Amino acid sequence: MADPFGYLKHARKDNPYRPIEERIKDWNELQIPLGVEERQEQASRCMNCGIPFCHTGVFFGGKRAVSGCPNDNLIPEWNDLVYQGRFKDAFERLARTNPLPEMTGRVCPAPCEKSCTEALNGSGVSIHDNERFIIDTAFENDWVKESGLPSTKTDFTIAIVGSGPAGLTAAWRLNQLGHSVTVYERSDRFGGLLMYGIPNMKLDKDVVQRRIDLMMDLGITFIANTEVGRDITSEELQEQYDRVILATGASVPRDLKVPGRELNGIRFAVDYLTEATKDVLKHGKDATSRKLEGKHVIVIGGGDTGNDCIGSAIRQGAASVRQFEINPPRPGERDTTNPWPEYPMVKTVGYGQAEAEEVFESETLFYNQIQTTAFIGAERGQLIGVETVKVDDYRQPIEGTQQVLKADLVLLAMGFAGPEKKLFDAFGVEEIYGDHTTNNERVLVAGDAKRGQSLVIWGIKEGRMVAEKVDESLRALTYQ
């Protein structure tokens, strides 16, 4: 630890957000990175404590929210290197475990910071922003390509189906290990939800494409607009490659089966966000469209995706945006059932919610414990309203709380139910084991396709682990 008193001398300072009145007029990134000296000051706040919970990645009490980073990141080490100004060393240490830090440094909710020892009595170290600084510096100095070069080449070939965080990570690591890798993607662009599921102001698509371009330059083959079962068969993949990794994510969105669901104007959030991103890619980041001008939008779902829908709808000129959440509001601070180092289940205001409050000059836009009971349509099948009821803590309807709200567009942002089973069926996959292998010895599964809807950092961890498992199994063949 270079400065044992850094956490006493410097208060936490995050990368500031651009002013709301400015940022809602474009799709450019929300945050403004701190300068180098300020970033070094923030890195100096890391105490290199003897009990670094920041990289534990442990679940507590059966809760799905993880404490610490599950990806084994060597956080105190690269924080110290940043403080010392040894930025290339910091990058090399970071890249040992995380090949996509430009993604996590922008979109990860940073469970590492919440379990930081300093978070016991205040705010933790700004790990998330430090990580972004390291990788952005590495790209500026052309250090990243060198880290992806294989030391030797093998004759083994691997196909990866899906190009989200798990697929990209597996491809990167397998290429490092000397194998020939081909990534198949059914969409027209690569990156999975990194490209189309997260809006540009949160994760600039130039950042995603920069990584794809580098991977292509390193020799990884990418094939777009190709779906297994439509454009290529599972049999062909198994004949052409030594191993196949399924990393297609948990792509089946949760639906809301209530009367009126068939009406025009009810969409899954991921479809809406994909369309919005395609508009940005076509027209540019400085051109906010007015596609929703005069339209009243309701977002059903209270997570990050719902927040992204709010921010996107505002940029498209919506006349109003409301958000429904069926769960009770979270407390303002940790309670005794949610102690450190667990992820704090407390109330937060997302960037989209903050924008909505300012744009529409109201805090009554977000409704907790609301259940949608029906969608209301006009004669020609167009959505015009949503019927709701208030529910108690046990999700039971409360008599006399029925309400009808005007809506021209409803976005269903209730998460994902899991992967598409037909892909598993095509490969004869009936069992997926903890080490990513399946009952089909040539096929492995990783990421959300294996574990269900999760964070980008979990996809990266899964991608690393499945790559190591594939490498182990293939190299074992050479000794038989």
C-alpha positions in Angstrom: 0.0 0.0 0.0 1.7 3.2 -1.2 -0.3 5.6 0.9 -1.7 4.2 4.1 -3.6 7.4 4.8 -5.2 7.9 1.4 -8.6 7.0 2.6 -8.3 9.6 5.4 -7.0 12.4 3.2 -9.4 12.0 0.2 -13.2 11.8 0.1 -14.7 9.4 -2.4 -15.4 11.1 -5.7 -17.1 9.3 -8.6 -17.0 10.2 -12.2 -19.6 12.9 -12.4 -22.7 12.7 -14.6 -23.3 15.3 -17.2 -26.1 17.7 -16.3 -29.6 16.3 -17.0 -30.7 19.2 -19.2 -27.7 18.6 -21.4 -27.5 14.8 -21.6 -31.2 14.2 -22.4 -30.6 16.0 -25.7 -28.2 13.3 -27.1 -27.2 9.6 -26.7 -23.6 10.3 -25.7 -22.2 8.7 -22.5 -23.5 9.9 -19.2 -20.3 10.2 -17.3 -17.3 12.5 -17.5 -14.1 10.7 -16.4 -12.0 12.4 -13.7 -8.5 13.5 -14.6 -5.4 11.4 -14.0 -4.4 13.1 -10.7 -7.9 12.8 -9.2 -8.0 9.2 -10.3 -4.8 8.4 -8.6 -6.1 10.1 -5.4 -9.2 7.9 -5.6 -7.0 4.8 -6.0 -5.0 5.8 -3.0 -8.1 5.4 -0.8 -7.7 1.6 -1.2 -6.2 0.4 2.1 -5.0 -3.0 0.8 -6.7 -4.3 4.0 -5.9 -7.7 5.2 -9.5 -8.9 4.5 -10.4 -7.8 1.0 -14.0 -8.7 0.7 -14.1 -6.7 -2.6 -13.1 -9.8 -4.6 -14.9 -12.6 -2.7 -17.9 -13.1 -4.9 -19.9 -14.8 -2.1 -23.6 -15.2 -1.7 -25.0 -14.6 1.8 -28.1 -16.0 3.4 -29.3 -17.6 0.2 -29.8 -14.2 -1.5 -29.1 -13.8 -5.2 -27.3 -10.5 -4.7 -23.6 -11.3 -4.5 -21.1 -9.7 -2.1 -17.9 -8.7 -3.7 -16.7 -9.4 -7.3 -17.2 -12.9 -8.4 -14.5 -12.7 -11.0 -11.4 -13.0 -8.7 -10.2 -9.5 -9.7 -7.0 -8.5 -7.9 -8.5 -5.2 -6.9 -6.2 -3.9 -4.1 -3.2 -4.7 -6.3 -4.3 -2.7 -9.3 -5.6 0.1 -7.2 -2.1 0.5 -5.7 -0.5 0.4 -9.1 -2.8 3.2 -10.3 -1.8 5.3 -7.3 1.8 4.8 -8.1 1.3 5.8 -11.8 2.2 2.4 -13.0 -0.7 2.2 -15.4 0.6 -0.5 -17.7 1.3 -2.7 -14.7 -2.2 -2.0 -13.4 -3.7 -3.0 -16.8 -1.7 -6.2 -16.9 -2.9 -7.1 -13.4 -6.5 -6.3 -14.3 -6.4 -8.2 -17.6 -5.4 -11.4 -15.8 -9.0 -11.9 -14.8 -11.1 -9.5 -16.8 -10.8 -9.3 -20.6 -13.7 -6.8 -20.9 -13.1 -4.2 -18.2 -14.3 -1.4 -20.5 -17.8 -3.0 -20.2 -17.8 -3.6 -16.5 -16.2 -0.2 -15.9 -19.3 1.3 -17.4 -22.3 -0.9 -16.6 -21.5 -3.1 -13.6 -23.4 -2.2 -10.4 -20.1 -2.8 -8.6 -20.8 -5.2 -5.8 -17.1 -5.0 -5.1 -17.6 -1.4 -3.8 -20.5 -2.4 -1.6 -18.4 -5.0 0.2 -15.3 -2.8 0.5 -14.1 -2.6 4.1 -14.4 1.2 3.9 -18.1 0.8 3.2 -18.5 -0.4 6.8 -18.5 3.3 7.9 -19.1 5.3 4.8 -18.5 4.8 1.1 -16.2 2.2 -0.4 -13.4 2.8 -2.9 -14.4 3.9 -6.4 -13.3 0.6 -7.9 -15.7 0.8 -10.8 -14.3 4.1 -12.1 -10.7 3.0 -11.5 -11.3 0.0 -13.6 -12.6 2.1 -16.5 -9.6 4.4 -16.2 -7.2 1.5 -16.5 -8.7 0.0 -19.6 -9.3 3.3 -21.3 -5.6 4.2 -20.7 -4.6 0.8 -22.0 -6.5 1.3 -25.3 -5.1 4.8 -25.7 -1.6 3.4 -25.4 -2.1 0.2 -27.6 -1.4 -2.2 -24.7 -4.6 -4.3 -25.1 -3.7 -6.1 -28.3 -0.4 -7.4 -26.9 -2.3 -9.0 -24.0 -4.5 -11.0 -26.3 -1.7 -12.6 -28.4 -1.3 -16.4 -28.1 2.2 -17.6 -27.2 1.7 -20.8 -29.2 -1.0 -22.1 -31.6 -2.8 -25.5 -31.5 -4.8 -27.3 -34.2 -8.0 -27.3 -32.1 -11.1 -25.4 -33.3 -13.9 -24.1 -31.1 -17.3 -22.7 -32.1 -19.0 -20.3 -29.8 -22.7 -19.6 -30.3 -23.6 -16.2 -28.9 -21.4 -13.0 -28.6 -22.5 -11.5 -25.3 -20.1 -11.2 -22.3 -19.7 -14.9 -21.8 -19.1 -15.6 -25.5 -16.7 -12.8 -26.0 -14.7 -13.7 -22.9 -14.5 -17.3 -23.9 -13.4 -16.4 -27.4 -10.7 -14.0 -26.0 -9.3 -16.6 -23.5 -9.3 -19.5 -26.0 -7.5 -17.4 -28.5 -4.9 -16.5 -25.9 -4.5 -20.2 -25.3 -3.7 -20.8 -28.9 -6.9 -22.3 -30.2 -8.8 -21.2 -33.4 -12.2 -19.7 -32.4 -15.3 -18.8 -34.5 -18.1 -16.9 -32.9 -21.6 -17.2 -34.4 -24.2 -14.5 -33.8 -27.8 -14.5 -35.1 -28.0 -10.7 -34.9 -26.5 -8.3 -37.4 -24.0 -7.0 -34.9 -21.8 -8.6 -32.2 -21.9 -8.0 -28.5 -25.3 -9.5 -27.5 -26.9 -7.3 -24.8 -23.8 -5.2 -24.7 -24.6 -4.0 -28.2 -28.4 -4.0 -28.2 -29.7 -4.5 -24.6 -27.9 -1.5 -23.0 -28.5 2.0 -24.4 -25.7 4.0 -25.9 -25.6 6.7 -23.2 -24.8 4.0 -20.7 -22.4 1.9 -22.9 -21.2 3.6 -26.0 -21.4 1.2 -29.0 -18.1 2.4 -30.3 -16.6 0.9 -27.1 -18.2 -2.5 -27.8 -17.2 -2.4 -31.5 -13.6 -1.4 -30.5 -13.3 -4.7 -28.7 -14.9 -6.7 -31.5 -12.5 -5.1 -34.0 -9.5 -6.0 -31.9 -10.6 -9.6 -31.5 -11.0 -9.8 -35.3 -7.5 -8.4 -35.7 -6.2 -11.1 -33.3 -7.5 -13.8 -35.6 -10.9 -14.6 -34.0 -13.6 -15.2 -36.7 -17.0 -13.6 -36.3 -20.0 -14.7 -38.3 -23.2 -12.6 -38.0 -26.8 -13.2 -39.1 -26.4 -16.9 -38.5 -28.8 -18.8 -36.3 -28.4 -22.5 -35.4 -31.3 -24.4 -36.8 -31.9 -21.9 -39.6 -28.6 -21.0 -41.2 -26.4 -23.8 -39.9 -27.3 -27.0 -38.1 -26.0 -28.3 -34.8 -24.7 -31.4 -36.6 -22.6 -29.2 -38.9 -21.1 -27.3 -36.0 -20.2 -30.5 -34.2 -18.6 -32.0 -37.3 -16.6 -28.8 -38.1 -15.3 -28.0 -34.6 -13.7 -29.9 -31.7 -15.9 -28.2 -29.2 -19.0 -26.0 -29.2 -19.8 -23.5 -26.5 -23.4 -22.3 -26.1 -23.4 -18.8 -24.7 -26.6 -17.4 -26.0 -27.8 -15.8 -22.7 -31.2 -16.0 -21.0 -33.0 -14.5 -23.9 -36.6 -15.4 -23.2 -38.2 -12.3 -21.7 -40.8 -12.6 -18.9 -44.3 -11.9 -20.3 -47.4 -10.5 -18.6 -50.4 -12.6 -19.4 -53.3 -10.3 -18.6 -56.4 -9.4 -20.6 -55.5 -7.1 -23.5 -52.0 -8.4 -23.9 -52.5 -8.8 -27.7 -53.0 -5.0 -28.2 -50.6 -3.0 -30.3 -48.3 -0.9 -28.2 -47.2 -3.5 -25.7 -43.5 -4.5 -26.2 -40.7 -6.3 -24.5 -38.1 -3.9 -23.2 -35.2 -5.6 -25.0 -36.9 -5.3 -28.4 -37.5 -1.6 -27.7 -34.0 -1.0 -26.6 -32.6 -2.8 -29.6 -34.7 -0.6 -32.0 -33.5 2.5 -30.1 -29.9 1.5 -30.4 -30.3 0.7 -34.1 -31.6 4.3 -34.6 -28.6 5.7 -32.8 -26.2 3.6 -34.9 -28.0 4.8 -38.1 -28.5 8.5 -37.2 -25.6 9.2 -34.8 -25.3 9.9 -31.1 -26.1 13.6 -31.3 -29.5 13.1 -33.0 -32.3 12.4 -30.5 -35.4 11.2 -32.4 -39.0 12.3 -31.6 -40.5 8.9 -32.2 -42.4 9.0 -28.9 -43.4 12.7 -29.1 -46.8 13.1 -27.5 -46.9 9.5 -26.3 -47.5 8.3 -22.8 -45.2 5.5 -21.8 -45.5 3.0 -18.9 -42.5 0.8 -18.0 -43.4 -2.4 -16.0 -40.4 -3.5 -14.1 -38.1 -1.8 -11.6 -34.6 -3.0 -12.5 -31.8 -1.6 -14.6 -33.5 -2.5 -17.9 -36.6 -0.5 -16.8 -34.4 2.4 -15.9 -32.8 2.2 -19.4 -36.2 2.3 -21.0 -37.1 5.5 -19.0 -33.9 7.2 -20.2 -34.4 6.1 -23.8 -38.1 7.1 -23.9 -37.2 10.6 -22.6 -34.7 11.0 -25.4 -37.3 10.0 -27.9 -39.6 12.8 -26.7 -42.2 10.9 -24.6 -44.9 13.1 -23.2 -44.8 11.2 -19.9 -43.1 8.1 -18.5 -44.3 6.1 -15.5 -42.8 3.0 -13.9 -44.5 0.2 -12.1 -42.8 -2.1 -9.6 -44.7 -4.9 -7.8 -42.3 -5.1 -4.9 -42.5 -2.8 -1.8 -40.2 0.2 -1.7 -36.7 -0.5 -0.3 -35.6 1.2 2.9 -33.4 4.3 2.8 -30.5 2.5 4.6 -29.4 -1.0 5.5 -31.5 -2.8 8.1 -30.3 -5.5 10.4 -31.3 -8.3 8.0 -29.0 -6.9 5.4 -25.6 -6.2 7.0 -22.3 -5.5 5.4 -20.7 -7.0 3.3 -23.9 -8.1 1.6 -25.1 -5.9 -1.3 -27.2 -3.2 0.2 -30.9 -3.7 -0.6 -31.7 0.1 -0.2 -33.6 2.6 -2.3 -31.6 4.1 -5.2 -32.5 6.5 -7.9 -31.4 5.5 -11.3 -30.1 7.9 -14.0 -33.3 7.5 -16.0 -35.5 8.1 -12.9 -33.6 11.2 -12.1 -34.1 12.5 -15.6 -37.8 11.8 -15.5 -38.2 13.6 -12.2 -36.5 16.7 -13.6 -38.1 16.6 -17.1 -41.6 16.0 -15.9 -41.1 18.0 -12.6 -42.7 15.2 -10.5 -41.6 12.5 -8.1 -45.0 10.7 -8.5 -43.8 8.8 -11.6 -42.7 5.6 -9.9 -45.2 3.3 -8.3 -44.3 0.5 -5.9 -46.6 -2.4 -5.1 -48.6 -2.0 -8.3 -50.0 -4.9 -10.2 -51.2 -4.6 -13.8 -54.5 -6.3 -14.2 -55.5 -5.5 -17.7 -54.5 -3.5 -20.8 -57.2 -1.3 -22.4 -57.5 -0.8 -26.1 -59.4 1.2 -28.7 -61.6 -0.3 -31.4 -58.7 -1.0 -33.8 -56.6 -2.8 -31.3 -54.4 0.0 -30.2 -53.4 0.3 -26.5 -54.9 3.4 -24.8 -54.6 2.6 -21.1 -53.5 0.3 -18.3 -55.7 -1.0 -15.4 -53.9 -1.5 -12.1 -54.5 -2.3 -8.5 -52.3 -1.7 -5.4 -51.1 -4.8 -3.6 -49.9 -5.5 -0.1 -46.5 -6.9 1.0 -47.8 -10.4 0.1 -48.9 -9.2 -3.4 -52.6 -9.5 -2.5 -54.9 -6.8 -4.1 -56.0 -4.1 -1.8 -59.7 -3.3 -2.2 -60.6 0.1 -3.6 -57.2 0.9 -5.1 -58.1 0.2 -8.7 -56.8 2.8 -11.1 -56.7 3.4 -14.9 -53.7 5.3 -16.4 -53.4 6.5 -19.9 -50.7 4.7 -22.0 -49.8 4.6 -25.7 -46.8 2.3 -25.1 -46.1 -0.2 -22.4 -42.6 -1.7 -22.1 -42.3 -5.0 -20.3 -39.0 -4.9 -18.4 -39.5 -7.8 -15.9 -36.4 -9.7 -16.6 -35.8 -13.0 -18.4 -37.2 -16.4 -17.8 -34.1 -18.3 -19.2 -32.5 -19.5 -22.4 -34.3 -20.8 -25.5 -34.7 -24.5 -24.9 -34.8 -25.3 -28.6 -31.1 -24.7 -28.9 -30.3 -27.2 -26.2 -32.6 -29.7 -27.8 -30.8 -29.2 -31.1 -27.6 -30.3 -29.5 -29.2 -33.0 -27.4 -28.3 -31.2 -24.2 -30.4 -32.5 -21.3 -28.0 -32.0 -18.4 -25.7 -29.0 -17.7 -23.1 -29.6 -15.0 -21.4 -27.2 -12.7 -18.2 -27.3 -14.6 -20.0 -26.1 -17.8 -19.9 -29.6 -19.4 -23.1 -31.3 -20.5 -24.3 -34.8 -21.3 -23.0 -34.1 -24.8 -19.2 -34.3 -24.4 -18.6 -32.0 -27.3 -20.9 -29.2 -26.1 -20.5 -26.9 -23.1 -22.7 -24.1 -21.8 -21.7 -20.8 -20.1 -23.1 -17.4 -19.0 -26.8 -16.7 -18.5 -27.6 -19.7 -20.7 -26.3 -21.8 -17.9 -27.0 -19.8 -14.7 -30.0 -17.7 -15.7 -30.3 -13.9 -15.9 -27.3 -12.3 -14.1 -24.7 -9.5 -14.2 -22.2 -8.9 -17.0 -19.4 -9.7 -14.6 -20.9 -13.2 -14.0 -20.9 -13.7 -17.8 -17.2 -12.8 -17.9 -16.4 -15.2 -15.1 -18.3 -18.0 -16.8 -16.6 -17.2 -20.1 -13.2 -17.6 -18.4 -14.1 -20.8 -16.7 -15.6 -22.5 -19.7 -12.6 -21.5 -21.8 -10.3 -23.1 -19.3 -12.4 -26.2 -19.2 -12.4 -26.5 -23.0 -8.6 -26.0 -23.0 -8.1 -28.7 -20.4 -10.3 -31.3 -22.2 -8.6 -30.6 -25.6 -5.1 -30.7 -24.3 -5.9 -34.0 -22.5 -6.6 -35.5 -26.0 -3.0 -34.9 -27.0 -1.7 -37.2 -24.2 -4.1 -40.1 -25.0 
